[in-house]
């Protein structure tokens, strides 16, 4: 299926039409499909983040979500406004992961925490 010749500004931000014209048609379509899959996977990770209460799991999920948004922000198949939103989301999720990282590095308290330090 050939790509439409519409200008990227009039194309949907995640469509194959918005991909840079320097790429071969097959490659541009594959790149757009891969980015849609990454976006879907990131939404799944965000769902998993909200459904788990374990701080260690939330830390890993937030780090992965942030990396995914950073990757999406660098993709030319999305328009500039969409990439800017992905960049803001990447920074927001990085902050969330830093919060969980700081919580995991706090000194243990109570009897169990002291026993962990000793053994």
C-alpha positions as CSV (number, residue, x, y, z in Angstrom):
1,X,0.0,0.0,0.0
2,X,1.6,3.3,-1.0
3,X,1.9,6.1,1.4
4,X,-0.3,9.1,0.9
5,X,1.3,12.3,-0.3
6,X,-0.4,14.5,2.2
7,X,1.8,16.9,4.2
8,X,2.8,15.7,7.7
9,X,0.9,18.6,9.3
10,X,-2.4,17.3,7.9
11,X,-1.7,13.7,8.7
12,X,-2.6,11.9,11.9
13,X,0.4,12.0,14.2
14,X,0.8,8.2,14.3
15,X,0.1,7.5,10.7
16,X,2.5,6.3,8.1
17,X,1.9,9.5,6.2
18,X,3.6,11.5,8.9
19,X,6.8,9.6,8.5
20,X,9.7,11.4,6.9
21,X,9.8,11.1,3.1
22,X,13.5,10.2,3.1
23,X,12.7,6.6,4.2
24,X,11.6,4.0,1.8
25,X,7.8,3.4,1.8
26,X,8.1,-0.1,3.4
27,X,10.5,1.1,6.1
28,X,8.3,4.1,6.9
29,X,5.3,1.9,7.3
30,X,7.1,-0.6,9.5
31,X,8.5,2.2,11.6
32,X,5.0,3.7,12.1
33,X,3.7,0.3,13.0
34,X,6.5,-0.3,15.5
35,X,5.9,3.0,17.2
36,X,2.2,2.3,17.5
37,X,3.0,-1.0,19.1
38,X,5.4,0.7,21.5
39,X,2.7,3.3,22.4
40,X,0.2,0.4,23.1
41,X,2.8,-1.4,25.2
42,X,3.5,1.8,27.2
43,X,-0.3,2.1,27.9
44,X,-0.2,-1.5,29.1
45,X,2.7,-0.7,31.4
46,X,0.9,2.3,32.8
47,X,-2.1,0.0,33.6
48,X,0.2,-2.4,35.3
49,X,1.7,0.4,37.3
50,X,-1.7,1.4,38.6
51,X,-2.7,-2.1,39.5
52,X,0.4,-3.0,41.6
53,X,1.2,-1.8,45.0
54,X,4.7,-3.2,45.4
55,X,7.2,-0.3,45.4
56,X,10.0,-2.2,43.8
57,X,7.7,-3.2,40.9
58,X,6.4,0.3,40.6
59,X,10.0,1.6,40.4
60,X,10.8,-0.8,37.5
61,X,7.6,0.0,35.7
62,X,8.0,3.7,36.0
63,X,11.6,3.5,34.7
64,X,10.5,1.5,31.7
65,X,7.5,3.8,31.0
66,X,9.9,6.8,31.1
67,X,12.3,5.1,28.6
68,X,9.4,4.2,26.3
69,X,8.2,7.8,26.3
70,X,11.8,9.0,25.6
71,X,12.0,6.7,22.6
72,X,8.6,7.8,21.4
73,X,9.6,11.5,21.7
74,X,12.5,10.9,19.4
75,X,10.4,9.4,16.6
76,X,9.7,11.5,13.5
77,X,6.5,9.7,12.6
78,X,4.8,11.8,15.3
79,X,4.3,15.5,14.9
80,X,6.2,18.0,16.9
81,X,3.4,18.6,19.4
82,X,2.9,14.9,20.0
83,X,6.7,14.5,20.5
84,X,6.7,17.4,23.0
85,X,3.9,15.7,25.0
86,X,5.9,12.4,25.0
87,X,8.9,14.3,26.2
88,X,6.9,15.8,29.1
89,X,5.5,12.4,30.0
90,X,9.0,10.9,29.9
91,X,10.2,13.6,32.4
92,X,7.1,13.1,34.6
93,X,7.6,9.3,34.7
94,X,11.3,9.8,35.4
95,X,10.3,11.9,38.4
96,X,7.9,9.2,39.5
97,X,10.6,6.5,39.3
98,X,13.0,8.8,41.3
99,X,10.4,9.0,44.0
100,X,10.2,5.3,44.3
101,X,14.0,4.9,44.1
102,X,14.3,7.4,47.0
103,X,11.7,5.5,49.0
104,X,13.6,2.2,48.4
105,X,16.9,3.7,49.7
106,X,15.5,4.9,53.0
107,X,16.9,3.4,56.1
108,X,14.9,0.4,57.4
109,X,13.0,1.0,60.6
110,X,11.6,-1.3,63.2
111,X,12.8,-4.6,64.4
112,X,12.7,-6.2,61.0
113,X,14.7,-3.4,59.5
114,X,17.4,-3.7,62.2
115,X,17.5,-7.5,61.7
116,X,18.1,-6.9,58.0
117,X,21.0,-4.6,58.8
118,X,22.6,-7.2,61.0
119,X,22.1,-10.2,58.8
